[in-house]
Amino acid sequence: MTWCIEWNTAPQSDLDSIHIDTVERVAERNRRMLEQGKVPTYFVIGVAETPGEARQIATDYRAQNP
């Protein structure tokens, strides 16, 4: 399974600024939003093979982009 690390361009809070989910769910959510005429606010900044690796990428991203 492949995991996406996404950055939220419109977070409600700092906890909502990074999101981790499967490629399939990310694609489905974005497809639905586009069908509704909405622009997705989450953008993929990385991919990982495991949830642990995805969390590490997210941690590193936050440290480099405070």
C-alpha positions as CSV (number, residue, x, y, z in Angstrom):
1,M,0.0,0.0,0.0
2,T,1.2,3.5,-0.8
3,W,0.6,6.4,1.6
4,C,0.4,10.1,0.6
5,I,1.6,12.9,2.8
6,E,-0.4,16.0,2.1
7,W,-0.1,19.6,3.0
8,N,-3.3,21.5,3.7
9,T,-3.3,25.0,2.2
10,A,-6.2,26.1,4.4
11,P,-5.8,24.4,7.8
12,Q,-8.3,24.9,10.6
13,S,-5.4,24.5,13.1
14,D,-1.7,23.5,13.1
15,L,-2.8,19.8,13.7
16,D,-4.7,20.0,10.3
17,S,-1.8,21.3,8.3
18,I,-0.4,17.8,7.4
19,H,-2.6,14.8,6.4
20,I,-1.6,11.2,5.8
21,D,-3.9,8.8,3.8
22,T,-3.8,6.1,1.2
23,V,-3.3,7.0,-2.5
24,E,-6.7,5.5,-3.2
25,R,-8.5,7.6,-0.7
26,V,-6.7,10.8,-1.7
27,A,-7.6,10.3,-5.3
28,E,-11.2,9.6,-4.5
29,R,-11.6,12.6,-2.3
30,N,-10.0,14.9,-4.9
31,R,-12.1,13.4,-7.6
32,R,-15.3,14.1,-5.6
33,M,-14.3,17.6,-4.8
34,L,-13.5,18.4,-8.5
35,E,-16.8,16.9,-9.6
36,Q,-18.5,19.4,-7.1
37,G,-16.6,22.3,-8.6
38,K,-14.3,22.6,-5.6
39,V,-10.5,22.9,-5.7
40,P,-8.8,20.5,-3.3
41,T,-6.9,22.2,-0.5
42,Y,-4.6,19.3,0.2
43,F,-1.6,18.8,-2.0
44,V,0.7,15.8,-2.0
45,I,4.2,16.6,-0.7
46,G,5.5,13.0,-0.5
47,V,4.7,9.3,-0.7
48,A,5.7,6.4,1.5
49,E,5.4,2.7,1.6
50,T,4.5,2.5,5.3
51,P,2.5,4.7,7.7
52,G,5.7,5.0,9.9
53,E,7.7,6.3,7.0
54,A,4.9,8.7,6.1
55,R,4.9,10.1,9.7
56,Q,8.6,10.6,9.5
57,I,8.3,12.5,6.2
58,A,5.6,14.7,7.8
59,T,7.7,15.3,10.9
60,D,10.7,16.3,8.7
61,Y,8.5,18.6,6.5
62,R,7.2,20.4,9.6
63,A,10.7,20.9,11.0
64,Q,11.9,22.4,7.7
65,N,8.7,24.5,7.1
66,P,7.6,25.9,10.5
